[in-house]
Every structure is written in structure tokens, then in C-alpha cells.
Amino acid sequence: MPALAAVSLLLASCNPAKRVAKGHYLLTRNSFRYRSGPVNKKITHVIESTGQNLVEQITVPPEIAPEVLINYVKQKPNTKLLRFIPLHLLIYNIFDSAKTANKKEARDKEIDEKYKKINEKRIADGKLPVSQAVIKAKKNKLTFREKITNSGEPPVILDSALLNNSRRQIAFFLADKGYYNCKVRDSVVLKDKKARVFYIIIPGKPYKIASIHYTFEDTSIAPHFYSDTAACLIKRGMNFDYDLFQQERDRITRQMNDEGYFGFDKGDVYFKIDSSVGNQKMMVTIVIRKMERPVKGIVNQDSSVQLPHPLYRLRKVVIQMEYNPQDPNGYKPSDTVHLNKCMLVFPGDKPTTKPKTLLSKIYLRSGAIYRVSDVDNTYAGLADLKAFRYVNVKMVPAYADSNLLDCYIQLMPVLRQSVGLEGEFDNTGGDLGVQGDILYENKNCFRGGEDLTFKLKGGLEEQTIGSNITSGTLNSILPNTVDFGGEMDFRLPRVFPNFLSPEPQDNPQTLIKVLYDYQNRPTFYSRGLFGVSYEWDWFLTRSHNTTMSIKPIEWSYDNANLFPSFENTIIATNNYFLENSFSSHLITDMSATLGINNQVIKKDRGFGYFQLSAEMSGLLPFEYNVLLNHNNNVTDIAGVPYSYYYKFQTEYRRYFALSKYDKVVIRALIGYAVPLANTYELPFDKSFWAGGSDDIRGFEARALGPGNNSSNTNLDEIGDEKIEMNAEYRFNLIKIFNLAIFCDAGNVWLHNNNPAIPNANFMFSGPYAFYNQIALSPGIGLRLDFTYFVVRFDFGFPWHDPGLPDRQFFNVKPLFSFSRTAINLGIGYPF
């Protein structure tokens, strides 16, 4: 009922302009039209209907396209979801503002009368009256109507002053892009209290760069420019672009700062532009000024003198350990160590970090030319150590009018040891659980930037073993799982051993992990998992958007013990997937992962993410059996079976930011694995599966596939190959409440033929081709965004279920039936 009431109120406010006063107009859209000639005087309020005749469409250069010019329009229409639903405006319009004010006035009057009586009684009883501050606080509380109205968005009323300002800003921008002869006009279509604004652009012919020359007031730095003129951002033949000229000024300043010219700044670069050559051409001269140094005038007035830019060198580099920026005068080191052209000073008996480790991350040395890139790399390198909470590189002239610099690297260490308690709710493929951790962390434990972490964990998880088995023995079993164990993580700020030789700027790391996990399900099974992994990580690009991860060792041993009743049930099912998942086995894995993420920390900007991983298991034990036992059919070591397979997976995500309120996200995932030798399936933990809260949300986790099979014929549905595609539209509803409309598709398949599971192989043609076995699940989601975490409720509808009998693939009639809806609870976004 509350939901129906809310929908009714929203429908009642479906006219966006219903609250617009007479004589005012709701701005509904900004549009751009481009012409190559003068604007026709007939272009007035009929521009929309006769635009094709009167407004000539020309090829629009990308630098002045509508999506660029819209940023200079000062008045934007109300936000629209799906580009046509002004949801936030409709919410604002639910209640009439005059009635809301009247109700608030009536409520405030009731408050005054209430507290008047209360205060009269309190005074009569000899008590102090309720203060006016308390009464005012009561009045300041928002009414229900005000809360709803404030969660919406007020109507954007057309403002002629902002319209004129927008037109001027667009013209200024076009001039900055070289269109000095541009003209910008506007025309407004008014209808039913609504206004649509057209900006008519006559860009004209842009000015182009005819030639580029350099003038050096300081001739000593000319060789630095001529040695790398190819890096110049301004090229002959390109359009004039003011922003590009500013970028070139920044580039030159950066280049000079990196060549030893510490005092060089952007004010030392300016441009002379001569447009008198005609034919929309410009001659550009880049002028490099001398350095201005202030001097004291004879008449006691400040003045300056122009001097050549000096080349700066570092006289000394001092590393100040345990430096407290809040008490710089109290810093008193007790010892000094000189090594590799650096001076290390520290209080106490020894520095908190080994000098060798520090020097590997510091790129500044005494006697070297000052380079700003060395300063930046030093900042980044010391931050990568994660051993300091304060890092500062300070350059101080050695003495007045000197070209020598004293460098002070000030470091304040982090708190080395910490103990903490953590609690978390998790959702793994639809299986909900609660877990508590005791965490011990020792940062910089061996004084080399290492990080050592111990974790003891314990928890309960409600997991599904399976459902709808033919015999009915295990129908809808949801036993509680007791899970506890320990984990040790050790991080080194370098690749060890260093035969890969990544650059220090690439933040190389070595990660070593050892873990033990024990699970117990009463009356079913207990299993203990011991694992060890060795991993190298580093960035492949200086922009740090491409990462490489190599795991030469990722070994695990799973020791499973089944209780008799459960073991008999598995034998009765004759299901080798389930038998494999609850059998002891050894995994000797090695893998490599490439990741690319071009996300920029900037609002309202889309980005992409790509990951490619490859892994192989069983190669070493298989070759051991072949070489020593001369037998390539043995798939166990000392009676323990090992897994032998290779596996590939690739994933791509794309995030489209439509506005600050809504975005579109798409994902595609392809997985392919091949069991080798005498093994016919992957280990359960390494197999692909479909369904669940982060996958195809109209199906339970591991209840889809393989092929056109379903949980009616198998328990936990897993496969060797997978295709998954997702699309999701996310938008804000009110404050922390967000909605999502999504559609998921995909399935899993087997690589090897299994007679017990028919039609489960990946095929390109025929009635059981893969495209006929793609599950389809549209849905809607409610998300509560608490800034630091998101609680997610997704409702998925299994529209196309390949596990249903033939000719029943699409169930349109009961599409939104609640009984067929899969409800998913998750923390965070699915992707």
C-alpha cells in the first residue's frame, strides 16, 4: 500500500510544468544548430519544425561538437532519467508549495500554542520556562511534505540573463579554439509553459598555425629546446587552440624543471602571435624570457634585474628520519650515516628503515642536476613502501644568489604494530554468512618496507549443497557451515628474486600467503584446506593504469572427509561433479593476470576496465610421473589425485556516466578451460558457474546449466566454459535510495562429453547450439548508498531458462511473477 500511494502521488505530478508560475517557462532542452552562412531572419519560434530547411547541417569539428559546447551553457534543464523522465522534478512537484507553507505555518502555530500552555504551567510551578531556542528547534524540523520536496529538484525556469551569458561563453570558447569570426545566436521555442533553447552556431573558418619560431632571451637554454622539438604540442597546420598553448607552456616549464632549471616557471614562457599574414593564418613565436631576480633599489624601492637562468645542482641530500612536522624545531638527530651521496640522520640507535631500502626509493643524490621527475619519483617510491605517514621533499637554496640546493627528505614513520577486530557480512554467490576476524599487522617489520599480517577468522555461513535432486533426498538443504582458520600475508616492496627486473617506479611487490581453512557441516562433511601462494605484482606503464600479476606458485591441498550418510547419498546420485567437489585433491597452479584500468578520479566521466588471466595446474606433477615413472596415465601423487588443466578468462567492463545522477555499466566475460590427461573435470573451486547475486541474478548460484540442464538434473551446476553478459542502468531516486534496471545473460558448458549430462557441451550449430542455451534474466534493483558501502537488493526474473523443456524457453506471461523472482542481497555493486 505505501508503494502504491507513492506511485499515485508521483503520477499525480506527471506534468513537469504544473508548478511553473504564469509568465515563466520550464527549460526542457538545449539544442545546437550549425550553419556555414548568415542566420535567416525567419528563424524564430518555428525553428524546431522547419529546422531542416532553415538551419543548414554542416560537418561539425569534434572540438566544437554539441557535447563540448554544452559545458559552457550556464542553465541546464532538470535532470532526466533515461534522457526523458524528469524524476527528481516530478518528486519536487508532488506537493503544492503554497499548501506546504500553509501547513507548516499551521504546525508552527500549534507549537507556539502548545509551549505557551507548557510555559504558563511551568512558571506557575516555579520552574523555568522552555527556552525559545528549544521552541525554534522544533519549528526548524522539516515537515513530511518539506522532506519529500527537498529530496527532489526544483524546476529550472528560463532566465534570459543566463541565456545571454551562455551565448557569450560559447563565443569565447569558439574564439579560444581558433574561430575568431564565429557568431552565436539563440532562439527559444515557447509552448505550454515549456521552453526549448536553440543555440545557432556560425563557426566560420578557423585560424591555423602557419609557422612556429623560437626566441630566446636566454640563449644558454636554447639547446634544450632544439634537442626535442618533436615533443612540442603545437604543430604547423593545426587550428589555433588556446588550451593547447597553455598545455605547451606547462610542458616547457616541466621540461626545464627536469633539465636542472629549478627557478623556471610558467611566467618565463609567452607567445607572440601574428595574424596579419592573412588567409586565416597565424605565425607563432615562442619566447623564453630571462629570469627576473628582485634586487634592492638605490632609492630603497624594490626592483628586479633580468639574468640568465642558472642550472641548479644538489649540494647535499639529507634524509631526516622520524621527523615530526608539528614540531620542526624540536627535531634533534643523534646519529648520521653517509652513503651513496646521501646523508641519513636519525634519533635513537638505528633508523627505523634500512638505508638500502630507502636509497632504492630515493632518486636524489648530492652533486646531481636538479630534476623535478626525480622529486616525483621519490615521493611515489617512498609512498609505495607504506612505511611512512608523512613524506615531504624540501628544496632550500644553499645561500643567497646560489645555484646550489640543499634537499631535505622528511619522513615520519607509521605506527608499526596494530591489533584489531573485524566483523563482516559476506555474500558469496548467494550464500550469506557472518565472520569475525582477529587481525595483527606489523608494518615495516624487518625495516625493509615489509608488511606482515596474521589473521584468525571464524564464522558461520548458510550454504546450499544442492536442490531438487531426483531422489528428493537433498531437496532444498541449507545447513549452517562452521568455518574457521588462519592466514598469513607477507608483502615485500620489491620483486624477489629480482630476475624480472621491473623499474622501481613501477611499484614492484612480492606477496606470499599461507592459509588454512576448516569447514564443518554437521551430518554432511568436514574439510580442511591448506594453501600457499607466491605472487609478483607491478605496473607496466608509468601512468599506473596497467598492472601485471604473476603467480608461479599457487598450491593447495583439500582434505575432505564425508560423513557416512552423506557419502551414501552422493554414491546414489552417480554424479561425478559432486563426487569430485567433495574428494581430496591437490592443485599445483601457476597463473598470470593482466589488468588495464583507465579510470580517472574525476566526476561524471566514464572509464573502461579489462582483465585477461591464464593459469595452468598439474604440469609439474605430470612431468614428474612421465620422467620418473614413465607413465603419463598416473594422475595422483602418493595416492592423492592432482588436477591437470589449463584455463583462460577475459573480462571487460565499461562505465558510461550520463550525468551526476545516472550511469550505464556493461560487462562481458568469457571463460575457457580444458581438463587434461585422464581428468574429465576441473576442481570444484576452479570451475565456472552461473547464477547468484554477482552473476545472472534471475537464477540461484550454481543452479544454471551446464547447457540446457538445470538443478532438476544435477546438484551444483558447474562447467568448463562460460559466457556472461550484463547491462545495468543505475540512477538515483531519493537521497541514499538508488534504483537499477538490469539484464543478465549467459551460461556454462562442459568441455568433455558426459553421457550423464546430455546436451551440456558447447556447440556452434544445431538445436543445442550455445546461443539457444543462453539464459536471460532482466530485473530491477534497490541500492542503499551509505557512501562508504552499498547495500543491494536485486530482483531477477528468469525470462529465458534453458533448463525448461523444449518450446518453453520464454515465459513472457509470468515474467514478473513474484514466485519466480530470485531475490539477491549483496554488499557493494555486482561489477
MOZI-V911467 format. One record per pair of residues at least 24 apart in sequence whose ideal C-beta (glycine too) atoms are under 10 Angstrom apart, sorted by the first residue. I is the first residue (numbers start at 1). J is the second residue. Records with the same first field share a line. If there is no record, write none. Layout:
BEGIN
I = J  J
END
This chain:
BEGIN
6 = 91  94  148
9 = 90  91  93  94  95  148
10 = 87  90  91  93  94
11 = 90  94
12 = 90  93  94  95
13 = 89  90  91  92  93  94  95  96  152
14 = 85  86  90  93
15 = 90  93  192  193
16 = 77  78  80  85  86  89  90  92  93  155  193  194
17 = 89  93  155  157  191  192  193  194  195
18 = 90  93  96  155  193
19 = 89  92  93  94  95  96  97  98  154  155  193
20 = 93  155  157  158  192  193  194  195
21 = 155  157  193
22 = 193
23 = 193
24 = 155  157  158  159  193  195
25 = 155  156  157  158  159  188  189  190  191  192  193  194  195  196  197
26 = 77  78  86  89  155  156  157  158  192  193  194  195
27 = 75  76  77  78  155  156  157  158  159  162  163  188  194  195  196  197
28 = 77  78  80  86  156  158  189  191  192  193  194  195  196  197
29 = 76  77  80  189  194  195  196  197  198
30 = 66  69  70  73  75  76  77  163  166  186  196  197  198  199
31 = 55  66  70  187  189  196  197  198  199  200
32 = 60  64  65  66  67  68  69  70  73  170  184  197  198  199  200  201
33 = 57  58  66  185  187  198  199  200  201  202
34 = 58  59  60  61  64  65  66  69  199  200  201  202  203
35 = 183  185  200  201  202  203
36 = 202  203  204  205
37 = 202  204
38 = 183  185  202
39 = 183  184  185  187  200  201  202
40 = 200
43 = 185  187  198  200
44 = 187  188  189
45 = 187  188  189  190  191  196  198
46 = 187  189
47 = 187  188  189  196  198  200
48 = 187  189  191  196  198
49 = 189
51 = 187  198  200
54 = 200
55 = 187  198  200
56 = 202
58 = 201  202  203
60 = 201  203
61 = 177  178  179  203  206  239
63 = 173  174  176  177  178  179  206  239  241  243  244
64 = 170  173  174  177  178  179  182  201  203  206  239
66 = 199  201
68 = 170  173  177
69 = 166  169  170  173  174  184  199  201
70 = 166  170  199
71 = 169  170  173
72 = 165  166  167  168  169  170  171  172  173  174  199
73 = 162  163  165  166  167  169  170  197  199
74 = 159  161  162  163  164  165  166  167  168  169  170
75 = 156  157  158  159  161  162  163  165  166  197
76 = 156  162  166  659
77 = 155  156  158  194  195  196  197
78 = 152  153  154  155  156
79 = 153  156  658  659  660  661  662  731  732
80 = 658  659  661  662  731
81 = 658  659  661  662  729  731  732  733  739  741
82 = 658  662  664  729  731  741
83 = 658  659  662
85 = 731
86 = 152  153  155  156
87 = 152  153  661  662  731  732  733  734  739
88 = 151  152  153  154  661  731  732  733  734
89 = 152  153  154  155  156
90 = 152  153
91 = 148  149  150  151  152  153  733  734
92 = 148  149  150  151  152  153  154  155
93 = 149  152  153  154  155
94 = 145  148  149  151  152
95 = 143  144  145  146  148  149  152
96 = 145  149
97 = 145  146  149  154
99 = 145
100 = 143  144  145  146  148  149
101 = 143  145  146
103 = 143  144  145  146
104 = 139  142  143  145  146
106 = 143
107 = 138  139  141  143
108 = 135  136  138  139  140  143
109 = 139
111 = 135  136  138  139  141
112 = 138  139
114 = 138
147 = 734  735
148 = 734
150 = 734  735
151 = 732  733  734  735  737
152 = 734
153 = 661
155 = 193
156 = 195
157 = 193  195
158 = 188  190  194  195  196  197
160 = 186  188
163 = 188  195  197  199
166 = 197  199
167 = 197  199  200
170 = 199  201
171 = 201
172 = 242
173 = 242  243
174 = 201  202  203  204  206
175 = 207  240  242
176 = 240  241  242  243  244  245  246
177 = 203  206  207  239  240  241  242  243  244
178 = 203  204  205  206  207  208  209  238  239  240  241  242  244  280  282
179 = 203  204  205  206  207  239  240  280
180 = 204  205  206  207  240  275  280  282
181 = 205  206  207  280
182 = 206
204 = 280
205 = 279  280
206 = 238  239  240  241  280
207 = 239  240  241  273  275  279  280  281  282
208 = 236  237  238  239  240  279  280  281  282
209 = 234  235  236  237  238  239  240  241  244  273  281  282  283  284
210 = 236  237  274  275  277  278  279  280  281  282  283  284
211 = 236  274  277  281  282  283  284  285
212 = 236  271  282  283  284  285  286
213 = 272  283  284  285  286  287
214 = 284  285  286  287  288
215 = 270  272  285  286  287  288  289
216 = 286  287  288  289  290
217 = 268  287  288  289  290  291  306  308  309
218 = 261  264  268  288  289  290  291  306  307  308  309
219 = 288  290  308
220 = 261  290  308  309  310  311
221 = 256  259  260  261  264  268  288  290  308  309  311
222 = 288
223 = 259
224 = 252  255  256  258  259  260  261  288
225 = 252  255  256  259  286  288
227 = 259
228 = 255  259
231 = 255
232 = 286
234 = 271  284  286
236 = 284
239 = 280  282
240 = 273  275  280  281  282  284
242 = 271
245 = 269  270  271  273  284  286
246 = 271
248 = 284  286
249 = 286
252 = 286  288
253 = 372
254 = 372  373
255 = 372
256 = 288  309  372
257 = 312  370  371  372  373  375
258 = 369  370  371  372  373  374  375  376
259 = 309  311  312  369  370  371  372
260 = 309  310  311  312  313  314  368  369  370  371  372  403
261 = 291  309  310  311  312  369  370  372  403
262 = 309  310  311  312  313  314  369  370  371  372  395  397  403  405
263 = 291  292  293  307  309  310  312  370  397  403
264 = 288  289  291  309  310  312  372
265 = 291
267 = 291  292
268 = 292  309
293 = 401
295 = 401
307 = 401
309 = 403
310 = 401  402  403  404
311 = 369  370  403
312 = 369  370  371  395  397  398  402  403  404  405
313 = 366  367  368  369  370  398  403  404  405
314 = 341  342  364  365  366  367  368  369  370  371  374  395  398  404  405  406  407
315 = 366  367  396  397  398  399  402  403  404  405  406  407
316 = 341  342  343  365  366  367  398  404  405  406  407  408
317 = 341  342  343  344  362  364  365  366  367  368  378  393  405  406  407  408  409
318 = 342  343  344  345  366  394  406  407  408  409  410
319 = 343  344  345  346  351  353  355  358  359  362  364  382  407  408  409  410  411
320 = 344  345  346  347  392  394  408  409  410  411  412
321 = 345  346  347  348  350  351  352  353  355  358  388  409  410  411  412  413
322 = 346  347  348  351  352  388  410  411  412  413
323 = 347  388  390  391  392  408  409  410  411  412  413
324 = 390  410  412
325 = 390  392  410  412
326 = 390  412
328 = 410
331 = 410
338 = 366
340 = 365  366
341 = 365  366  367  368
342 = 366  407  409
343 = 407  408  409
344 = 409
345 = 408
346 = 411
350 = 447
351 = 411  413  447
352 = 387  388  411  412  413  414  416  444  447
353 = 382  385  387  388  411  413  444  446  447  448  449
354 = 444  446  447  448  449
355 = 447
356 = 447  448
357 = 385  387  444  446  447  448  449  450  493  494
358 = 382  385  387  388  409  411  447  448  449
360 = 385  448  449  493  494  504
361 = 385  387  449  493  494  504  505  507
362 = 393  407  409  504
363 = 504  505
364 = 393  395  405  407  409
365 = 407
366 = 404  405  406  407
368 = 407
370 = 395  403  404  405  407
373 = 505
374 = 407
375 = 407  409
376 = 505
377 = 503  504  505  542
378 = 407  409
379 = 409
380 = 504  505  506  507  542  544
381 = 449  493  504  505  507
382 = 409  411  449
383 = 507
384 = 449  493  494  504  505  506  507  508  509
385 = 411  414  443  444  448  449  450  451  493  507
386 = 414  443  444  449  450  451  491  493  509
387 = 411  413  414  416  443  444  445  447  448  449  450  451  493
388 = 412  413  414  443  444  449
389 = 413  414  415
390 = 414
413 = 443  444
414 = 443  444
415 = 441  443
416 = 441  442  443  444  445  447
417 = 441  442  443  444  445  452
418 = 442  443  453
419 = 454
420 = 455
422 = 455  457
423 = 459
424 = 457  459  827
425 = 459  791  825  826  827
426 = 459  461  826  827
427 = 461  692  693  694  701  792  824  825  826  827  828
428 = 461  463  692  693  694  701
429 = 463  464  689  690  691  692  693  694  695  700  701  702  824
430 = 462  463  464  691  692  693  694  695  697  699  700  701  702  703  822  823  824  825  826
431 = 461  462  463  464  478  481  692  693  700  701  702
432 = 460  461  462  463  693  825  826
433 = 459  460  461  462  463  480  481  483
434 = 458  459  460  461  462
435 = 459  460  461  483  484
436 = 460  484
437 = 487
438 = 486
439 = 487
440 = 488
441 = 489
442 = 490
443 = 491
444 = 493
445 = 490  491
446 = 490  492
448 = 492  493  494
449 = 491  492  493  494  509
450 = 490  491  492  493  494  510
451 = 489  490  491  492  493  509  511
452 = 488  489  490  491  512
453 = 487  488  489  490  491  513
454 = 486  487  488  489  490
455 = 485  486  487  488  489  515
456 = 484  485  486  487
457 = 483  484  485  486  487  515  517
458 = 482  483  484  485  486  518
459 = 483  484  485
460 = 484
461 = 519  521
463 = 519  521  701
464 = 700  701  702  703  711  715  716
465 = 521  524  525  566  569  578  581  582  715  716
466 = 569  573  575  578  702  703  711  714  715  716  717
467 = 700  702  703  711  712  715  716
468 = 703  710  711  712  713  714  715
469 = 569  572  573  575  578  711  712  713  714  715
470 = 572  573  712  713  714
471 = 569  572  573
473 = 565  566  568  569  572  573
474 = 524  566  569  570  573  578  715
477 = 521  523  524  715
479 = 521  522  523  524  525
480 = 520  521  522
481 = 519  520  521  522  524  525
482 = 518  519  520  521  522  526
483 = 517  518  519  520  521
484 = 516  517  518  519  520
485 = 515  516  517  518  519  528  529  530
486 = 514  515  516  517  518
487 = 513  514  515  516  517  531
488 = 512  513  514  515  516  532
489 = 513  514  515  533
490 = 514
491 = 535  537
492 = 536
494 = 536  538
495 = 536  537  538  550
496 = 534  536
497 = 536
498 = 536
500 = 536  538  548  550
502 = 536  537  538  539  540  548
503 = 538  539  542
504 = 538
505 = 538  539  542  544
506 = 537  538  539  540  541  542  544  546  547  548
507 = 537  538  539  544  547
508 = 536  537  538  539  548
509 = 535  536  537  538  549
510 = 534  535  536  537  538
511 = 535  536  537  549  551
512 = 553
513 = 551  554
515 = 556
517 = 556  558
518 = 559
519 = 560
520 = 561
521 = 563  566
522 = 563
523 = 563  564  565  566
524 = 562  563  565  566  567  569  582
525 = 560  561  562  563  566  567  570  582
526 = 559  560  561  562  563
527 = 558  559  560  561  562  581  582  583  584
528 = 557  558  559  560  561  584
529 = 556  557  558  559  560  587  685
530 = 555  556  557  558  559
531 = 555  556  557  558  587  589
532 = 556  557
533 = 589  591
534 = 590
535 = 591  593
536 = 592
537 = 593  595
539 = 595
540 = 594  595  596
541 = 596
543 = 598
544 = 597
545 = 595  596  597  598  599  600  607  609
546 = 594  595  596  597  598  610
547 = 593  594  595  596  597  611
548 = 592  593  594  595
549 = 591  592  593  594  595  611  613
550 = 590  591  592  593  594
551 = 589  590  591  592  593  613  615
552 = 589  590  591  592
553 = 588  589  590  591
554 = 587  588  589  590  591  615  617
555 = 586  587  588  589  590  617  620  642
556 = 585  586  587  588  589  617  643  683  685  686
557 = 584  585  586  587  588  640  642
558 = 582  583  584  585  586  587  640  643  683  684  685
559 = 583  584  585  586  640
560 = 584  585
570 = 715
573 = 714  715  756
574 = 756
575 = 713  714  715  716  756  757
576 = 680  681  754  756  757
577 = 681  682  684  687  702  706  714  715  716  717  718  719  750  754  756  757
578 = 684  714  715  716  718
579 = 681
580 = 641  643  679  680  681  682  683  684  687  718
581 = 681  683  684  685  687  715  716  718
582 = 684
583 = 640  641  683  684
584 = 639  640  641
585 = 635  636  640  641  642  643  679  683  684  685
586 = 617  618  621  636  637  638  640  641  642  643  683
587 = 617  618  642  643  644  645  682  683  685  686
588 = 616  617  618  619  620  621  622  637  642  643  644
589 = 615  616  617  618  619  643  645  647  683  686
590 = 614  615  616  617  619  620
591 = 615  616  617  647  649
592 = 616
593 = 649
594 = 650
595 = 651
596 = 652
597 = 653
599 = 655
602 = 657
603 = 657  660
604 = 657  658  659  660  661  663
605 = 655  656  657
606 = 654  655  656  657  658  663  664  665
607 = 653  654  655  656  657
608 = 652  653  654  655  656  666
609 = 651  652  653  654  655  667  831
610 = 650  651  652  653  654
611 = 649  650  651  652  653  669
612 = 648  649  650  651  652
613 = 647  648  649  650  651  671
614 = 646  647  648  649  650
615 = 645  646  647  648  649  673  686
616 = 644  645  646  647  648  674  676
617 = 642  643  644  645  646  647  673  675  676  679  682  683  686
618 = 642  643  644  645  646  675  676  677  679
619 = 644  645  646  676
622 = 676  677
625 = 677
632 = 677  678
633 = 677  678
634 = 677  678
635 = 676  677  678  679
636 = 678
641 = 678  679  683
642 = 677  679  683
643 = 675  676  677  679  681  682  683  685  686
644 = 674  675  676  677  678  679  682
645 = 673  674  675  676  677  679  681  682  683  686  687  720  751
646 = 672  673  674  675  676
647 = 671  672  673  674  675  682  686  687  688  720
648 = 672  673  674
649 = 673  688  722
651 = 724  831
653 = 726  831
654 = 727
655 = 730  831
656 = 729
658 = 729  730  731
659 = 731  732
660 = 732
661 = 730  731  732  733  738
662 = 729  730  731  732  738  739  740
663 = 728  729  730  731  740
664 = 727  728  729  730  731  741
665 = 726  727  728  729  730  740  742  829  830  831
666 = 725  726  727  728  831
667 = 724  725  726  727  728  744  830  831
668 = 723  724  725  726  727  745  746
669 = 695  722  723  724  725  726  746  831
670 = 721  722  723  724  725  746
671 = 719  720  721  722  723  724  746  748
672 = 720  721  722  723  749  751  762
673 = 719  720  721  722  751
674 = 720  721  751  752
675 = 720  750  751  752
679 = 752
680 = 720  750  751  752  753  754
681 = 718  719  720  750  751  752  754
682 = 718  719  720  750  751
683 = 718
684 = 716  718
685 = 718
686 = 718  720
687 = 716  717  718  719  720  722  748  750
688 = 717  718  719  720  721  722  723  724  746  747  748  749
689 = 716  717  718  719  722  748
690 = 717  718  719  722  723  724  744  746  747  748  775  777
691 = 717  744  746  747  748  775  777  796  798  822  824
692 = 796  822  824  826  830
693 = 781  792  793  794  796  822  823  824  825  826  827  830
694 = 726  744  792  794  824  826  828  829  830  831
695 = 722  724  726  744  746  777  796  824  830  831
696 = 724  725  726  743  744  745  746  747  748  774  775  776  777  779  796  798  822
697 = 726  728  742  743  744  777  778  779  781  794  795  796  797  798  821  822  823  824  826  830
698 = 742  743  744  745  775  776  777  778  779  794  795  796  797  798  799  800  801  820  821  822  824
699 = 744  746  747  775  777  796  798  801  803  822
700 = 796  798  822  824
701 = 822  824
702 = 748
703 = 798  803  822
704 = 746  747  748  773  775  777  798  801  802  803
705 = 746  747  748  749  750  757  760  773  775  802  803
706 = 747  748  749  750  751  754  757  759  760  761  762  773  802
707 = 747  748  749  750  757  758  759  760  761  762  763  768  770  772  773  802  803
708 = 747  749  758  759  760  767  768  772  773  775  801  802  803  804  805  806  809
709 = 747  748  749  750  757  758  759  760  773  802  803
710 = 775  801  802  803  804
711 = 803
712 = 803  804
713 = 756  757  758  760  803
714 = 756  757  760  803
717 = 747  748  757  760  803
718 = 748  750
719 = 747  748  749  750  751  757  760  761  762
720 = 748  749  750  751  752  760  761  762
721 = 747  748  749  750  751  761  762  770
722 = 746  747  748  749  762
723 = 747  748  749  762  770  771  773  774
724 = 748  774  775  831
725 = 774  776
726 = 777  830  831
727 = 778
728 = 779  781  794  829  830  831
730 = 781  783  785  829
731 = 783
732 = 783  785
733 = 782  783
735 = 784  785
736 = 783  784  785  786  787  790  791
737 = 782  783  784  785
738 = 781  782  783  784  785  790  792
739 = 780  781  782  783
740 = 779  780  781  782  783  792  793  794  829  830
741 = 778  779  780  781
742 = 777  778  779  780  781  794  795  796  830
743 = 776  777  778  779  796  797  799
744 = 775  776  777  778  779  794  796  798  830
745 = 774  775  776  777  778  799  800
746 = 773  774  775  776  777
747 = 773  774  775  776  802  803
748 = 773  775
749 = 773
759 = 802
767 = 806
768 = 802
770 = 802
772 = 800  802  806  809
773 = 800  802  803  809
774 = 800  802  809
775 = 799  800  801  802  803  809
776 = 800  801  802  809  810
777 = 801  822
778 = 815  816
779 = 816  821  822  823  824
780 = 816  821
781 = 824  826  829  830
783 = 826  828  829
785 = 829
789 = 827  828
790 = 826  827  828  829
791 = 825  826  827  828
792 = 824  825  826  827  828  829  830
793 = 823  824  825  826
794 = 822  823  824  825  826  830
795 = 821  822  823  824
796 = 820  821  822  823  824
797 = 821  822
798 = 822
END
